[in-house]
């Protein structure tokens, strides 16, 4: 079996040969951003939207995009060539390696650009059918959560706390409002209405989040953006968490208590049908 290729600073090379400087600002400071793009049947899922968000993150940290969309597409094609299984395409850009360790931006530096593709794990059928357990935790992260930064220590610690409590994920609470999960966006269903928090600096503008809203609207399922207080979350009829690689997961246990009857709800089941149909269209090369 051949070792998978990765892309690093202009070259495709085996993963074991990829090297960066120990002075890279991504290594020293977490000074960089990233993007994760699912690929189904060789077709990247909403590539333009993911690359647009990558550009927004780069501008958020005052770093010029190293490439346009065409070059990213060429890199993606090189990494995906010959891979038949569904893939997760990972892109990362840091501010590069300077001559010393100084918090201030270097005057002139070449960004480090890295990309790789890896198989997407098969969905956990049991969790998909039964739903997942989550816990609410205080959102202790910084104020710029709309930037998809590689500085993820707070997310890591919060996710581990959820794991330590026997849960699959945490829903974060800031000033009494539910924002998102550590690696996911949040939806609730209340009295037949699908709700998700509005975009702000306190949450990542999820690509899958936007697609779920589009699919709901196209199927005439009532949906809206609205603040979700902790009481709203605790009294929800359904709770969903969404991300590009996890897709749409139903939450059936919140803080040790069942959500509604403790099974995935009817609107989640309808959304899963819509989402899977969307994926199948993408596999045929349809733009979605």
C-alpha angles and dihedrals in degrees: 000000000000119000111251118255123236130191120240126170098328100327137094108217141152114284092241090059097051111113136173132187118268084230092062108130091225089060095042102037109009084247100165148068136235145195134207120206124184116221120206120190090346093307118115113231110244093335095175093053092048092049091047089054090048088054091050090051091049091051088048090062093038096249123136115237107256094212143021123237094269093059092046088052090052091051091048091050091051092051095044098045110126096003111126101176122083109274141203111223113208121197124184132178124184130182088256134231121319127190095257143010105272125147092218117088113268114247093235126010137147114236119239110238119195132172136171140167126220133174117272109237115245113261115268098248094198094053091044092055098038100033128229137278121239138179129209117239135177111267101239095168127116126275098259103067091143087075110084092223126176087226094100104148094117091050090048093052093046093048090049091051089054090049091049088055091053095256133129097222144354127238108215124226122204120180090342094309126111109232112173143301125279089261103008147056122247133238131172132188119217123175091340095311120119111217134185130175114264118253115272141140087279097069141034115258095238121211091210089047090058092046092052089054090049093048091048092051093047090052092047092246109152110248138162145166112250141147112271114210122200091256089053090052093048093050097042120130090216135009124199133185120201137193137150095258100031092041109193118346125184117227110217100168124048119183090340095309128105118255104232105316093347097255132098108279131239096256091052089052090052092048092051089055091051093046095049091048088053091052092050091052089051091052089060091054097259113149110243 
